[in-house]
């Protein structure tokens, strides 16, 4: 199972990899540190038995766990522990005939502290000086805003607004001069990453000052937040995450697909917390890609984009995904579904019976518009339709027909009963996943944390199988019949 991780023929690993794999699985289940895991292996007979150690074995140094996780995460099959447990699930037949899957996501907090703009700039400059050959000599001449050999923050009056503005301007100037005077040479991976990170940090939080500030030609903190902003140079893949309008976290998103009767994780995936490619709707198809056949997919409105619906339906899945509610422009007034939209004919008809042309189809992913402006003058339904002085206008996004059909289906009591029955169990799976302090991640970067997420899901699946009566009959795995 682990032979590809140890290709060298020069001896064997100091500790059998199956022992380490069992140890990190138990570690992920109980949420322990490396030191605590080794202590359990040394002192708890249950852990010794589970990992295949003898009574008098003294385990190993805790650093070996980090070494093994690094090998596993960088291997061709970083999720092999989860895949092995999934094979056990299939062998038991516990999911046979269960064709429902509930989808959801949750935010996992990153393992580092969020850094402000000044800290990120200083840290990024230090990284370039440390990783790029010759950068230290350039920095000694070009970087004058701060002593970058000093481990602390710049010494200024932090309650002085003008002093903070001057410091930001000077640090950005240092970063740009350093980037502009670096030696022209081929860089290794670490050096190239350090240079790219400095360039990104130097531009994401600042903008040129305008004349109204009296600071023309200088830099200031930008008014607003840059999309996909890096929150820490220690973990550049961590992001600001808005799970709701009022709840903001820094970290990653864990995406889950769960069988709602047994609460077995059929697939999981960890992505950075922001960015359109990491949205729930774009991950849904990947979570269901390994299913043997079509399933009934249950999800909230995050999975209700036109693109996601089209992709899932093309894969043969039946959707029980809560549609996005429509908001009328006037309280109690008309919504988009009250208009007749003919995409093929290229027309839109309002509740008053006026028909106008849709704008030309400009390609996939682009919305079409319809403007009723002149027809709204003197219309008796105007007060229930729009508050715009220029009249009603519509914006029809791609996939509108699918969304409209989804809203029609969601009004069916049978659909609502199925959604209320099979969607909520995924919340239990989320609670299990983040329980016992596992909301906060222990590692940095998507690769390591994704490997941890799969290992924890595998451990939770094993626990569920054991509670259901998992046993081996000498040939295969099976669930013991209830007494």
N, C-alpha and C positions, 0 to 999 in steps of 0.2 A: 504493500500500500504506500510506502514511503521511499521506495528504492530510488526513484528519480531525484529525490532531494539530496541523496548522498552518492553522487556519481563517481567519486574518487575511489580507486582500488587500494589506497594506502591505509589499510586498517579499517576498523569498524567505528561507528559512533561511540562516544564514551558512555552513553546511556541509550538503550533501545528506544527508537522513536515512538513505538506503540505505547511505552510507559509515559513519555512526555505528552503524547496526544491525549491519553486518558487524564493526565494531570491538568492540562489546560482546559479540558472539557469540564472537569469538576470545578476548576477555578472559575470558569465563566458562569457555571450554575450558581455558585455560592458568592460570587462577587468579591473574591479575595485578591490581595496583592501577591506578588511573587514570593515574598518572604513568608507570608501567612500560609500560602499553599505548601511550601516546603515543610513548614512546621507541622501542618496536618499530616503530611506524608510520613514524617518522622514519629509522630506521637499517636495517630489515630489508626487503629487496626482496620477500620472500615475502609479508609483511604488506601492503606497498603494492599488490602485484598482487591479493591476495585482497580488499582493500577498494576497489579501483578508483582508487587514487591514482597520479599520475605519478611518474616517477623523481625529479624535482626538487621535488615537493610537500613542504612542511615540516610537514604534518599540521595540528594545531590545538591550542588550549589544553586541558589535561586537564579543566578545569571544564565543558567542553561535553559530556563524557560523562555527568556527573552531571545536567546539565540535560536531556539527552535521555532518560535513564533515568526521571527524574521525570515527564516528559511521557508516556512510554510506560506507566509503572505506573498513572498516573491517567487514562488514556484508556479508551474504551469497550471496547477489545480489547487488554488489556495483554499477552496471550500470543500476539500475532500472529506473532512469530518462530517459536515452537514450532508454531503452526498451519501456517505456510508450509512448514516442514520436514516436517510430517506429510503435507501434500499431495504433496511429493516422494516420500515413502515409498509412498503409495498409487499414484502414477504408475508407480513401478518395479515394482509387483506383488510385492515381496519378501515381503509378508505374506499373499499369496494362498494359501488352503488351510491356513494356520497358524492354528488356532482355539484355541490354548492361551494363557492369560495367567497369569503368576505375580504375586502381590500381596505387598507387604511394606512396612515403614516403617523409618525410621532417624531418630535424634535428631541435629539440627544445633545446635551450640553457638551461643548468642547472641553479639552483638558488643560487649556491655557487661559490666561487672563486677557481680556480685551485691551488693546493698546490704543492710546490716543495718537493723534497725528505726529506730535513731536517725538514720542517714543518710537514710533514706527520709522520715522526718517532717520533718527540716530542709529537704531538697530540695523537698518538696511545699509547705511553707510559703513558701519562696522563690519557687516558681513562681506561687503565688497573688498574692504581693506584686508580682511582675513583670508578670503578665498582666491582673489585675483592676483597673480604675480605682478609685482611692480605697482600695485594700486597704493601701497603705503607711501611710496615716494611721491606719487601724484597728490595724495591727500595732504601730505605735509605742506605742500605749496598752495594748493587750491582750496582746501577746506579750513576756514578760519572761524566759523561760527561757534565751534565747540571743540573741546579736547576729546577726541573720540577714543583715546586710551583710558579716559576716566569712566569707570563703570556706572557712575550715577547720571542723573539727568542734568541738563544745563542749569547753572546757578543764576537765576533771575528772580525778580519779584513777581511771583506767579499771580498775585492779585492785581498787578498792573496790566491793564488791557493793552496799552501801547507797547510795553515790554514784550508781551506774548506775541503781538503782531510782528514786531521787529525780529524776534527769534524765528518765527515760522518763515518769514521772508529770507532770512540768512541761511537757514537750514536747506530750504529748497534751492537757493543759489549754490550752496556747497554740493548738493546732490547733482545738479545739472552740470556744474564745472567738472566734477569728478567723472561723470559719464562721458563728457566731451573730451577729456584728456587721457583716458585710459589707453594703454599701449595697444596698437593694432596687431593682435595676435589671435591664434586659435585658442578657444577656451574649452576647458573640460566641463563636465556636466554641472558640478557644484558651482564653479565660477560663473558659468552662463546663467544658472538659476539665480545667483546672487545679483548679477547685473540686471537681469530682467525684473526681479523683484524691486530693486531700487528704482528703476524707471517707472514701474507701476505705482509704487507708493508715492513717488515724487509728483505724480499727476492726479491721483484719485481724490485727494482731499483739498486741493488748492486750486485757485484760479487767479488770473491777472487782476490786480486791483484797478478800479476805474477812477475817472477824474473826480467823481463825487466824494471819494474818500480822501482826496488829496494825496494819493499814493500811486500815481500812474507809473508804470514800469516796475512795480513791485508785486509780490505775491501775498495772497491772503487766504484764510480758510474759506473754502467754498460754501455758499449758502445753499444747503441741501445735502443729500447723501448720494454718492455715486452708485450707480447700479452695480451689483455684484462686488461690493466693496470688500477688500481684505480687512479683517478686524485685528489680525496679529501676524507679524512676520515670523513668529515662532511656529505657527501653524497656518500657512498661507491658504489652505483649502477650507478653513472654517469661514462661515458667513453669518451675517445677520439673517435671522429667520422670523418671518411674521406668520405664525400659525393662525392667528386671528388679528383683527384690527387693533386690539388693545394689548395683545400678548406678544412680546418680542423676546427672542432668545438668540444666543450666539452658538452655533454648532453645526450639526448635520441632521439630515432627515433619514429615518429608518422606515423603509417601505415594507409592508407585510401582506402576504396572502395566507389566509387561514381557513381551514375546514371548520365551519361553525359548530358542528355537533360534538366533535372530539377536541376542538381547539388545538389541532396540530398545525404547525407552520409548514405550509407546502412550499413556500419560497420567501426569501427576504432579500433586501438589497439596501445598501447604504450609499447615499449620495451627498454632495455638498448641499447646504441648506437653501440656496437660491439659484436662480438661473432657469430659463424656460425649459432647457433640456432635462432638468431635474424635477420638473413639476410632476405631481402624482399621476396626471393623465398620460404623461409620456413614459412612465415607468410601468404602467398597468399591464401592457402587453408582454413585457419581459417577465413579470411575475407569473403570468399564466402560460408562458411559452413551453414549459415542460409537461403540461397536462396531457394525459393520454387521449383526451377527447374534449369536445365542447363542455363548458360548465355554465352554471348560473352564477354570474358575477354580481356581488352586492357591494355598493360603494356610495359614498356621500357625494356632494356636489363638486368636490375637487376633481372627480373622474368624469364630469359631465360635459367636457368640451366636445365640439363637433368632431375634431380629429380623433380623439380617443374612442368615441362611440363608433365611428366608421371603422377604425382598425379592429376593435373588439368584435364587432358584428361580422366583419369580413373573415375573422378567425373562427366564426361559428358560435361564439358565446351568446347566451341570452342575458340581457342586461337588466338588472334591477338597481339602477344608478339614479339617485335622487336628482331630478332636473333643477336647474337654476331658476329660482322664482323671478318672475317679471315684476318690474317696478313701474307703475304708471307715472307719467309726467305730471298728472294732476291727481290728487288723492281721490280714489274711487273712480277714476276715469278709465280710458281705454289703454290697453297694453298692445304690444306688437302682434300678439296672436289674434287680436280683433281686426287686423288688416289682412286682406287676401294677397299673399305674395306668390306670384307666378314666376319662378326663376327661369324656366324654359322660355316662357313668352316674354320675359323681361318687363313685367308690369307689376304695379302695386295698387290696390284699391282700398280706399279708406272706408270706415263705417258709414259715411254719408253717401257712398257710391261713386266718389270721384276716382278716376284711374289716371295714373301718371307713369311714365317710363322709368325703369331702373337704370342706373348708370351701367356702362358696359362692364362686362366681366374682364377684369385686368389680370386674372391668373389665380392660381391656387393660393389660399391663405389671405386673400385681400377681400375686404368688405365691399358691398355695393350699396348705393344710396338711392333714396327716392325723396323728392321735394314736392310738397303739396302747396307751397306758398300762396299762389294766387287763388287757389280753390278755397282757402281758409277764410277769405274775406267774406263776411256776412254769413258764414256757415253756422247753423243753429247748434251744431255739436262741438263748436270750437272750445267752449269753456270746459268740456269734459275730455278734451284731446290734447291741448297744448297751451302753454303760457308764453310762447315765443311771439314776439312782435312780427316776425317775418313768416310765420306759419309753421305747420308741422313738417318735420323732416325725419326720415327713417334711415337707420344704418343696419343693414342686414349682413351679419357675419357668415362666413362659410359654415356649412353644417346646420343652417337654421332649420331646414326641413326635418332633420333628425331630432333636433331639440324640441320642435313643435310636437312631433309624434311621441317623444318621451314624456312630455307634459300631459298628453292625452292618455297615455298608458298609466301614468302615476295617479290619475284620478280614479282608476278602477279599484274598488275595495279589495279585490283579490290580490292585486299588486301591492297595495298598502299593507295587507296582512302578512304577505310573504316578506316584505322589507322589514317590518317590525319584528318578525320572528327570527330572521337569519342575519340581519346586519349587526345587532348589538353585541353578539358574542366576541366580535373582534376587539371590543374594548377590554375584555378580560385578557386577551392575548397581549394587548399593549401594556396592561397593568403588570402581567407576569414579566414581560420583557424589561421594564424599567424598575421593577421592584428591588428591594434590598440595596439601594444606592446605585443602581445601574443606569439611572438617567444621565449621570455624568460619565463621559468616556474616559478611558485611562491612557489612550494613545493619541498620537498626532498623525494626521493625514488620512485620506480616504482608504488607502490600501489596507493599512493595519486595522483601522476601525471596522472596515467591511469584513475582514477576516474574523475579528472578534464577534461581530453581530451574527455571522453564520454559526460560529462555534456555540454561542449562547443559545441560539434557536435550536441547534442540534441537542444541546443538553436538556433544554426544556421539553423537547419532543421525547427524549428518552425517559424523562420523569413521567410524562403523560402515559407513555406506553407501559411503564412499570406499574403505574396506578391502575391501568386497564387489565393487568395480568400478563405481562410479557413473559414468555418462556421459550426455551429451545427444546425441540423434541428429538434432537440428535441429527436431524436432517435440515430443518429450517426453523425460522422464527414463527411464533404463533401467539395469539391472545388466548389465554386460558379461559375456558367457558366459566361464566359466573355460577357460583354454587347457590 
